[in-house]
Amino acid sequence: MPRLAKELTPIEIKRLTMPGYHAVGHVPGLMLQVSPSGTTSWLLRVKVGDKRREIGLGAYPGVGLALAHQKAQQVRDDIVAGVDPVAKRAENRQAIVEQQAEEKRTAWTFRRCAEAYIKATAPSWRNKKHAKQWTSTLEAYAYPTIGDLMVRSVTKEHIIHIIEPHWATKNETINRVRNRIETVLDWAKQRNLRTGDNPARWQGNLDKAGFPDKASIAPVQKHRALDASQMYDFLGRLRGGGGMGARALEFVVLTACRSGEARMATWSEIDWTAKTWRIPASRTKSAKRFAANGIETFNVPLSDDVIKLLQALPRFERVEWIFPGAKAGSPLSDMTLTKVLRDMAVNAVPHGFRATFSSWTASSTGYPSEVREMALAHAIGDGTVAAYQRSDLFEKRRNLMADWAKFINTAPVAADNDVPIRGAA
C-alpha cells in the first residue's frame, strides 16, 4: 500500500494550480491531477493483482473532495473484495451501450417501420402514386390499431381486429392493407426488430381464422365493356371524334393493350419496318415474370390499321410521347381516355376493350388460348412465357390482330349468317 500523504483541506485543494500530480491524503493513492491547461481531475493510483492502475474518479470541482474520498475508498474496497475496477467499468459501459441499443430497438413502432420501408423502397416502384396509396391505406386502417404499438408486439389478434370490420364491405382494399402489413412485418423481422411468425400472413394463418370466403362476399367485378357486335359502330363514332384522347383509345382498341402501356408509348418503340411495337418489359404488368425469363421487351404486332393511325398522328419537336398530354413533357392522362367514353355516352371503360377482344377471340375464332393470352400480355406460366418471342407464336399473334382489325372494321351481319374467322392452328 502506498504511503499515506498528508491530508489536504478543501481550501488547500482549491489552491493547487501547478501542473502535475498532487497527493491529497485520506485514501492511499488519491491524487489531484492538474493539466497544463489548468483543468483538474481526481486520479487513484492502485495495484490490481500484479498490474498498476490509474483510475479516474471525475473532474474537480464537479466531484468535490468528500466525494473523491468516498469514490476512492469504494474502489479500494472493491479490489480487496476481488473486483477489478477497470473490468467493472468496462462491463458497466457495455451495459449502457446495450441498454441504449435496446431502447433504440424497442422504439421501433409499426408506424416507424412502415415509414422506413416506404422511404427505402418507393424509389424502385414503377407507379409513383403507389407510395401515397400505401401511406393513405395504412393511416386509414392499420395505424389506429397498431401504428403506435412496438412492432415486436403486433399479434394475430391485432390483425384480425383491423381487417374483420371491413372484410365483407371493402374486401379488396382491406386485403391490400393486410398484405402491406405483412410486408412491413417481414421487413422488421429481417432487421431483428421482431421475432416469430408473421401474424399478417394469409396462407396457413389468417385463412384459418373463419373469415367468409372472398368469392362469396366480393365477387369479381368485371370491367364495363362492349359486346363484340357493337365494336363496328363504336369504332366509326370514335374515329369521327377529334383529339389525342380519341386517337389513343383507338390505339388501345386495335392493339388490345392496357391503357397505361399506350399512354406511355414512345416513337422510339415503334419499328416501322417490322410493324412492331417494342414495349420495355419493365413497363408491363408482367414485368417480374418477363425479367425472370430474361425477356427485355414485349413485342406487339401492329396491324395495317394501327400503322395508318400512327402515320396520321402529329409529331411534335422534342416530344417523344406518341400521345402527349396537355401538360408539357407529360403523356396523356388516363382520365382523358375515360372522358372520351363518357362524352360518347358509352357504358364501358378503356380496360374493357381487352375483355371484348378476349371474348371475341375465344368465341369467334379458332386461335388457341395461349395465343390469346399472349396477345393480352398475360404471363401465363414459366413454361410458356419464354415463348412470347418465338417467331411462330408471334406470327400467330400478328394474324390474330389483323383478324381483329378486320372484324371491327366490318359491319356485322345477321346472327344466323355469322361465320367464325379462320383459326391459327
Secondary structure per residue as TSV (DSSP state, phi and psi in degrees):
chain	resnum	aa	ss	phi	psi
A	1	M	-	360.0	134.3
A	2	P	-	-64.2	154.9
A	3	R	-	-64.9	136.6
A	4	L	-	-76.9	121.7
A	5	A	-	-78.8	167.3
A	6	K	-	-61.1	134.7
A	7	E	-	-77.9	124.8
A	8	L	-	-90.7	150.0
A	9	T	-	-88.9	165.4
A	10	P	H	-55.5	-37.8
A	11	I	H	-66.0	-40.8
A	12	E	H	-67.2	-36.9
A	13	I	H	-62.0	-42.8
A	14	K	H	-64.5	-27.3
A	15	R	T	-86.0	-4.8
A	16	L	-	-76.2	110.6
A	17	T	-	-125.6	-13.7
A	18	M	S	-73.2	128.8
A	19	P	S	-57.0	140.0
A	20	G	E	138.0	-167.0
A	21	Y	E	-107.7	129.1
A	22	H	E	-122.8	116.8
A	23	A	E	-68.9	136.1
A	24	V	-	-113.8	-4.5
A	25	G	-	76.1	-171.3
A	26	H	S	73.2	-50.7
A	27	V	S	-122.4	124.9
A	28	P	T	-54.4	131.7
A	29	G	T	87.9	-5.7
A	30	L	E	-77.1	129.1
A	31	M	E	-137.5	158.6
A	32	L	E	-109.4	120.9
A	33	Q	E	-97.3	125.1
A	34	V	E	-109.7	120.9
A	35	S	-	-83.5	161.9
A	36	P	T	-56.6	-26.7
A	37	S	T	-83.2	-8.0
A	38	G	S	102.6	-6.8
A	39	T	-	-74.7	149.6
A	40	T	E	-128.0	146.8
A	41	S	E	-153.3	159.1
A	42	W	E	-89.0	143.7
A	43	L	E	-141.6	137.1
A	44	L	E	-118.0	120.8
A	45	R	E	-96.3	120.6
A	46	V	E	-140.2	169.5
A	47	K	E	-117.3	122.6
A	48	V	E	-111.9	109.6
A	49	G	T	65.1	-123.1
A	50	D	T	-104.4	14.4
A	51	K	E	-114.7	138.3
A	52	R	E	-88.5	135.4
A	53	R	E	-124.4	149.7
A	54	E	E	-120.8	114.3
A	55	I	E	-114.2	120.9
A	56	G	E	-73.6	141.7
A	57	L	E	-119.2	7.6
A	58	G	E	116.6	166.0
A	59	A	E	-87.2	144.9
A	60	Y	E	-97.9	138.3
A	61	P	T	-95.4	6.7
A	62	G	T	-54.2	-43.7
A	63	V	S	-99.9	112.2
A	64	G	-	-76.6	176.4
A	65	L	H	-61.3	-45.8
A	66	A	H	-62.7	-42.2
A	67	L	H	-68.9	-34.6
A	68	A	H	-63.5	-41.3
A	69	H	H	-58.4	-46.1
A	70	Q	H	-63.8	-46.3
A	71	K	H	-66.7	-39.5
A	72	A	H	-65.6	-41.9
A	73	Q	H	-66.0	-37.0
A	74	Q	H	-63.1	-39.9
A	75	V	H	-62.6	-44.4
A	76	R	H	-65.2	-39.0
A	77	D	H	-63.7	-39.2
A	78	D	H	-62.6	-40.3
A	79	I	H	-64.8	-42.8
A	80	V	H	-60.9	-33.3
A	81	A	T	-81.3	-0.1
A	82	G	T	91.7	15.1
A	83	V	-	-99.7	128.6
A	84	D	-	-82.3	110.6
A	85	P	H	-62.7	-32.5
A	86	V	H	-67.7	-46.2
A	87	A	H	-64.4	-37.6
A	88	K	H	-63.5	-41.1
A	89	R	H	-64.3	-41.0
A	90	A	H	-61.5	-41.7
A	91	E	H	-63.4	-40.8
A	92	N	H	-64.7	-41.8
A	93	R	H	-63.4	-42.2
A	94	Q	H	-64.0	-37.9
A	95	A	H	-63.4	-38.5
A	96	I	H	-65.7	-43.7
A	97	V	H	-60.2	-45.1
A	98	E	H	-65.6	-38.1
A	99	Q	H	-64.9	-42.6
A	100	Q	H	-63.9	-39.7
A	101	A	H	-64.4	-40.9
A	102	E	H	-64.3	-42.0
A	103	E	H	-63.3	-39.8
A	104	K	H	-66.4	-40.7
A	105	R	H	-66.4	-44.0
A	106	T	H	-73.7	-11.4
A	107	A	T	-79.9	-2.7
A	108	W	-	-80.3	98.3
A	109	T	B	-80.4	168.0
A	110	F	H	-61.4	-41.1
A	111	R	H	-59.8	-44.9
A	112	R	H	-62.9	-40.7
A	113	C	H	-64.3	-43.5
A	114	A	H	-62.9	-43.9
A	115	E	H	-64.8	-37.9
A	116	A	H	-67.1	-40.9
A	117	Y	H	-64.1	-46.0
A	118	I	H	-61.6	-44.3
A	119	K	H	-62.1	-38.0
A	120	A	H	-75.9	-33.9
A	121	T	H	-104.6	-20.8
A	122	A	G	-55.2	-38.4
A	123	P	G	-59.2	-23.1
A	124	S	G	-91.1	-7.1
A	125	W	-	-76.4	134.4
A	126	R	S	-68.8	-38.0
A	127	N	S	-92.0	113.8
A	128	K	T	-67.7	-19.7
A	129	K	T	-80.6	-9.6
A	130	H	H	-60.9	-40.2
A	131	A	H	-63.3	-40.6
A	132	K	H	-65.3	-38.4
A	133	Q	H	-65.1	-42.1
A	134	W	H	-57.4	-52.0
A	135	T	H	-62.7	-46.4
A	136	S	H	-66.2	-39.7
A	137	T	H	-71.9	-38.0
A	138	L	I	-67.4	-38.5
A	139	E	I	-63.9	-38.5
A	140	A	I	-76.1	-36.8
A	141	Y	I	-115.8	-37.9
A	142	A	I	-93.8	-47.1
A	143	Y	I	-59.4	-38.1
A	144	P	I	-56.8	-28.0
A	145	T	I	-98.4	-44.6
A	146	I	I	-124.5	3.6
A	147	G	I	-56.0	-45.3
A	148	D	T	-96.9	6.9
A	149	L	S	-84.6	141.5
A	150	M	B	-58.0	134.2
A	151	V	G	-60.4	-29.4
A	152	R	G	-70.0	-14.9
A	153	S	G	-101.0	0.1
A	154	V	-	-69.9	129.5
A	155	T	-	-121.9	172.4
A	156	K	H	-60.9	-36.1
A	157	E	H	-62.6	-36.9
A	158	H	H	-63.3	-43.8
A	159	I	H	-64.4	-43.9
A	160	I	H	-60.8	-41.6
A	161	H	H	-61.0	-32.5
A	162	I	H	-74.9	-46.9
A	163	I	H	-90.0	-26.0
A	164	E	G	-58.7	-43.9
A	165	P	G	-64.9	-21.1
A	166	H	G	-112.9	1.3
A	167	W	T	-60.7	-41.7
A	168	A	T	-84.2	-27.3
A	169	T	T	-100.9	-29.1
A	170	K	S	-133.5	52.9
A	171	N	H	-59.8	-47.6
A	172	E	H	-64.1	-43.1
A	173	T	H	-65.0	-47.5
A	174	I	H	-69.3	-28.7
A	175	N	H	-69.8	-34.2
A	176	R	H	-65.3	-40.7
A	177	V	H	-61.2	-45.6
A	178	R	H	-58.4	-43.8
A	179	N	H	-63.6	-37.8
A	180	R	H	-69.7	-38.5
A	181	I	H	-62.2	-44.5
A	182	E	H	-57.9	-43.4
A	183	T	H	-63.6	-43.3
A	184	V	H	-64.5	-41.9
A	185	L	H	-66.9	-36.3
A	186	D	H	-63.0	-42.2
A	187	W	H	-59.5	-45.0
A	188	A	H	-64.7	-38.2
A	189	K	H	-65.5	-39.6
A	190	Q	H	-64.6	-20.5
A	191	R	T	-103.7	18.2
A	192	N	T	59.0	30.8
A	193	L	S	-93.1	-11.8
A	194	R	-	-155.9	164.8
A	195	T	-	-130.7	171.1
A	196	G	S	87.5	-177.9
A	197	D	-	-69.4	158.1
A	198	N	-	-82.2	115.3
A	199	P	T	-71.2	-12.4
A	200	A	T	-95.2	-0.9
A	201	R	-	-64.9	139.9
A	202	W	T	-86.3	-57.4
A	203	Q	T	-61.6	123.5
A	204	G	T	70.9	14.5
A	205	N	T	-140.9	-88.4
A	206	L	G	-69.5	-22.3
A	207	D	G	-67.4	-12.4
A	208	K	G	-100.0	6.9
A	209	A	S	-87.3	2.3
A	210	G	-	89.3	16.8
A	211	F	-	-72.1	143.5
A	212	P	-	-59.0	149.1
A	213	D	-	-58.9	135.5
A	214	K	H	-57.6	-40.6
A	215	A	H	-63.9	-28.3
A	216	S	H	-81.5	-23.5
A	217	I	H	-110.3	-20.1
A	218	A	S	-139.1	69.7
A	219	P	-	-58.7	147.9
A	220	V	-	-60.8	125.8
A	221	Q	-	-88.9	116.9
A	222	K	-	-76.7	147.2
A	223	H	-	-66.7	136.2
A	224	R	-	-61.4	128.5
A	225	A	-	-144.5	159.6
A	226	L	-	-87.3	154.6
A	227	D	-	-75.3	151.2
A	228	A	G	-56.5	-32.4
A	229	S	G	-67.2	-15.6
A	230	Q	G	-93.4	-6.3
A	231	M	H	-68.2	-35.1
A	232	Y	H	-62.5	-50.1
A	233	D	H	-64.5	-41.1
A	234	F	H	-61.8	-46.3
A	235	L	H	-63.0	-37.4
A	236	G	H	-62.5	-43.4
A	237	R	H	-66.0	-40.2
A	238	L	H	-63.0	-43.4
A	239	R	H	-68.2	-21.9
A	240	G	H	-79.6	-10.2
A	241	G	S	-94.0	148.6
A	242	G	-	-96.4	176.3
A	243	G	S	101.6	152.4
A	244	M	H	-67.1	-30.6
A	245	G	H	-63.6	-41.6
A	246	A	H	-64.8	-38.9
A	247	R	H	-68.5	-37.8
A	248	A	H	-66.5	-40.3
A	249	L	H	-66.4	-37.4
A	250	E	H	-62.2	-38.6
A	251	F	H	-63.3	-42.7
A	252	V	H	-61.1	-44.5
A	253	V	H	-62.7	-46.4
A	254	L	H	-71.6	-29.5
A	255	T	H	-100.5	-12.6
A	256	A	T	58.6	29.4
A	257	C	-	-88.9	171.9
A	258	R	-	-77.0	147.7
A	259	S	H	-62.0	-36.2
A	260	G	H	-64.4	-37.7
A	261	E	H	-65.5	-37.9
A	262	A	H	-70.0	-45.3
A	263	R	H	-62.7	-32.1
A	264	M	T	-92.0	3.1
A	265	A	-	-65.1	143.9
A	266	T	B	-122.0	157.7
A	267	W	G	-62.5	-31.8
A	268	S	G	-67.9	-15.9
A	269	E	G	-84.1	-8.6
A	270	I	E	-91.4	122.2
A	271	D	E	-99.8	99.9
A	272	W	T	-65.9	-36.5
A	273	T	T	-66.8	-47.2
A	274	A	T	-84.8	-4.7
A	275	K	T	51.7	55.5
A	276	T	E	-138.1	141.2
A	277	W	E	-104.2	115.2
A	278	R	E	-99.6	97.4
A	279	I	E	-85.9	128.2
A	280	P	E	-55.9	130.2
A	281	A	G	-57.3	-30.0
A	282	S	G	-65.7	-16.5
A	283	R	G	-97.7	3.5
A	284	T	S	-98.0	163.8
A	285	K	T	-69.9	-22.7
A	286	S	T	-97.5	28.8
A	287	A	H	-54.9	-45.2
A	288	K	H	-64.4	-43.6
A	289	R	H	-65.7	-40.7
A	290	F	H	-61.2	-45.6
A	291	A	H	-61.6	-40.2
A	292	A	H	-63.9	-24.5
A	293	N	T	-104.0	11.6
A	294	G	T	71.5	21.8
A	295	I	-	-94.1	120.6
A	296	E	-	-95.3	-26.7
A	297	T	E	-135.7	148.0
A	298	F	E	-107.4	119.1
A	299	N	E	-93.2	124.6
A	300	V	E	-108.4	119.9
A	301	P	E	-69.6	137.8
A	302	L	-	-108.4	121.9
A	303	S	-	-71.2	168.7
A	304	D	H	-60.5	-33.2
A	305	D	H	-64.6	-37.9
A	306	V	H	-68.8	-41.4
A	307	I	H	-60.6	-44.2
A	308	K	H	-62.5	-40.3
A	309	L	H	-60.6	-47.2
A	310	L	H	-65.8	-40.8
A	311	Q	H	-65.0	-27.5
A	312	A	H	-85.1	-10.8
A	313	L	S	-74.4	147.1
A	314	P	-	-71.9	148.6
A	315	R	-	-113.0	132.8
A	316	F	-	-111.4	140.2
A	317	E	T	-62.6	133.1
A	318	R	T	60.4	25.2
A	319	V	-	-120.1	116.6
A	320	E	-	-89.4	-22.4
A	321	W	B	-64.1	137.0
A	322	I	S	-71.1	-37.7
A	323	F	S	-120.9	79.0
A	324	P	B	-70.5	150.2
A	325	G	-	-88.6	178.6
A	326	A	S	-68.6	-30.1
A	327	K	S	-82.4	128.0
A	328	A	T	-55.7	133.1
A	329	G	T	80.8	5.6
A	330	S	-	-120.5	148.6
A	331	P	B	-76.9	173.5
A	332	L	-	-61.9	143.5
A	333	S	-	-83.2	156.7
A	334	D	H	-65.8	-33.3
A	335	M	H	-65.6	-25.3
A	336	T	H	-63.0	-42.6
A	337	L	H	-67.0	-39.9
A	338	T	H	-63.4	-38.5
A	339	K	H	-65.3	-35.8
A	340	V	H	-57.6	-45.5
A	341	L	H	-66.9	-39.3
A	342	R	H	-64.3	-43.4
A	343	D	H	-64.6	-28.4
A	344	M	T	-86.0	-2.4
A	345	A	T	57.3	41.2
A	346	V	-	-100.9	125.0
A	347	N	S	-83.3	72.8
A	348	A	-	-157.3	165.7
A	349	V	-	-121.1	158.4
A	350	P	T	-52.5	-41.1
A	351	H	T	-67.8	-21.3
A	352	G	H	-65.5	-22.6
A	353	F	H	-69.7	-22.7
A	354	R	H	-68.1	-37.5
A	355	A	H	-67.5	-39.3
A	356	T	H	-61.7	-46.4
A	357	F	H	-61.2	-44.1
A	358	S	H	-63.2	-45.3
A	359	S	H	-64.6	-42.1
A	360	W	H	-62.7	-44.1
A	361	T	H	-60.6	-43.0
A	362	A	H	-70.9	-36.4
A	363	S	H	-96.3	-23.2
A	364	S	H	-121.9	4.9
A	365	T	-	-133.6	170.5
A	366	G	B	-105.6	16.0
A	367	Y	-	-70.8	139.8
A	368	P	-	-61.4	152.7
A	369	S	H	-60.5	-31.8
A	370	E	H	-62.0	-38.3
A	371	V	H	-66.9	-42.1
A	372	R	H	-61.6	-46.5
A	373	E	H	-65.0	-36.8
A	374	M	H	-68.2	-37.8
A	375	A	H	-62.7	-28.2
A	376	L	T	-89.0	2.3
A	377	A	T	61.2	36.4
A	378	H	-	-89.3	125.2
A	379	A	-	-79.4	99.7
A	380	I	-	-94.2	4.4
A	381	G	-	150.8	152.6
A	382	D	H	-60.2	-30.2
A	383	G	H	-75.5	-18.8
A	384	T	H	-117.6	-18.6
A	385	V	H	-61.3	-35.4
A	386	A	G	-67.2	-18.3
A	387	A	G	-80.6	-3.9
A	388	Y	G	-53.2	-38.5
A	389	Q	G	-93.0	-5.0
A	390	R	-	-64.0	138.8
A	391	S	H	-60.4	-39.1
A	392	D	H	-66.6	-42.7
A	393	L	H	-69.5	-35.5
A	394	F	H	-65.1	-41.2
A	395	E	H	-67.0	-33.9
A	396	K	H	-66.1	-38.2
A	397	R	H	-66.0	-38.5
A	398	R	H	-61.8	-43.0
A	399	N	H	-63.6	-40.8
A	400	L	H	-61.5	-45.7
A	401	M	H	-68.2	-32.8
A	402	A	H	-66.7	-40.6
A	403	D	H	-66.1	-37.1
A	404	W	H	-63.8	-45.9
A	405	A	H	-61.9	-40.6
A	406	K	H	-64.7	-41.3
A	407	F	H	-63.2	-49.4
A	408	I	H	-75.7	-10.5
A	409	N	T	-96.6	1.7
A	410	T	S	-112.5	129.2
A	411	A	-	-61.1	136.3
A	412	P	-	-67.4	150.7
A	413	V	-	-110.4	175.8
A	414	A	-	-58.5	148.5
A	415	A	G	-58.4	-37.3
A	416	D	G	-76.9	-4.7
A	417	N	G	-105.9	2.6
A	418	D	-	-62.9	133.9
A	419	V	-	-126.7	124.9
A	420	P	-	-57.8	143.5
A	421	I	-	-70.8	161.2
A	422	R	-	-54.3	151.7
A	423	G	B	-88.5	-177.9
A	424	A	-	-117.5	10.1
A	425	A	-	-71.6	360.0
